[in-house]
Amino acid sequence: YGKLLEEYEAKLDEINQGFIGDNDFKEVEDLPEKLEAYKLKFMECDRNHSGDLDMMDVKYMLEKLGQAKTHLELKKMIQEVDTTKSGTINYTDFVRMMLGNKSSVLKLILMFEEKVKPTEKPVGLPPKRDISSLP
């Protein structure tokens, strides 16, 4: 299973390299970092590692974010993004959706999730203070 996961990740990395070399996306700042984040999000959502997000994968992802949708709403979201008319979202469609100018409901939900992620709390002892450092 680990080998299959490595091959799957390598395939997504290869697609990412295509986006990095694409002139349409050369003006996107922090492109490699964004692509890495999108890859991890896609892998998390694609539970069967088929390379496509089907309706159940999208449903799972949205429910996890607290945004449960009906099957009709899910179909419409997928149709907005799906360029191959397969009824699924492949990784290329997913990245184009996230990087593109066109705003889709799915993109808005995923971007909102990134903004509300809890920040890591500092660990360890707080720094020493003396009276002169107090306001």
N, C-alpha and C positions, 0 to 999 in steps of 0.2 A: 504494500500500500504506500509506503514511503517513497518508493521509486516512482510510482505513478504520479504521486503528488509533485515530486521534483520535475518530472516530464511536463506536467500540466503547468507548473510555474514557469518553466523554461519557455514553453509555447507562448505564454502571456508576455514574458520578457521580450521575446522576439517581436511580437506585435507592438510592444512599447517602443522598441528600437525603430520600427517603421514610422511611428508618430514623431519620434525625435528627429528623424531625417526628413520629415514632410515639411515642405515650405509653408503650407497653410497654417502650421502651428509653431513656426519658429519664433513668433513674437510673444508667445505665452511665457510669462515669467515663471521660474521654478518648475519648468515642465517635467524634468526627470523625477522630482520629488512628488509632484502631483500624480504622475503616472504610477509611481510606486504605491501611493495611497489608494488610487483607484483599483490597482491590481489586488491589493489586500482586501478591499471592500468587496470586489467581484468574487474573489475566492471564498470569502466568508458567506456570501449570499448563494453561490452556486454549490449547494450542498452535495450534489451527486457528481460534481467535477466533470460535467458533460461539456463544458465550454459555452453553454447557453443558459440564460436565466429564463426558465419557463414560468407559467403563471403561479405555480405553487412556491417557487423560489422568491418571486416578487412579493407574493402574499406573506410569506414568512418574514421577509426583510421588513416590510411595512408594519406588520404586527409587532415585531421586535422594537420598532420605533414608536409604537403606540398609535399607529395610523392605519387601523384596520379598514380595508376597502372591500366592496362587493366584487363579485367575479366580473360584472360588466365594467366597473371602473378599472379593474386590473387589465382587462382586455384592451380598453381604450388607451391606458398608459403605455402598454406594450406596443400597440399599433403606432403610437406617436413616435416611438424610437426605432422600431424594427424596420430596417431598410431592405431586408431579404424577404419580407412577407412570410416568414416561417412561423410566426406566432410566438417567437422567443426573442430574447435580446442577447446577441453574441457580444463578445468582449469589445470588438471594434465599434459596434453600435453604442455600447455603454460608454466608452471613452469619448466618442464623438459627441454624445449627449452631454457629458460632463464638461467638455472643453468648448463646445459650440456656443454660438450666440443665442440660438433658439432656446427658449425657456420651456421646459416640460415640467409637469407636476412631480414626476419622479425625481428630477434633478433638484427641484426646490426642496423636496423632503430630505434628500440626502445631504444637501448643503446645510439645511437647518440643523440636521443631526450633528454635523461637524462643529457648528457654532456653539451648541449647547453641551458639548462633551465636557464633563467635569475636568478641571485642571488638577494636576497632581499636587497633593499637599506636601509641604516640606516634612521631612522626617528628621529625627534626631533632636538634640537639645537646642533650644533657642539661643541666639547669641547673647553674651553677657552685656549688660548695660549698667551704666553708672548714672548718678544723679544729673550730671552735666549733659547727657545725651537726651534727657526727657524734654518734651516741649514746654 
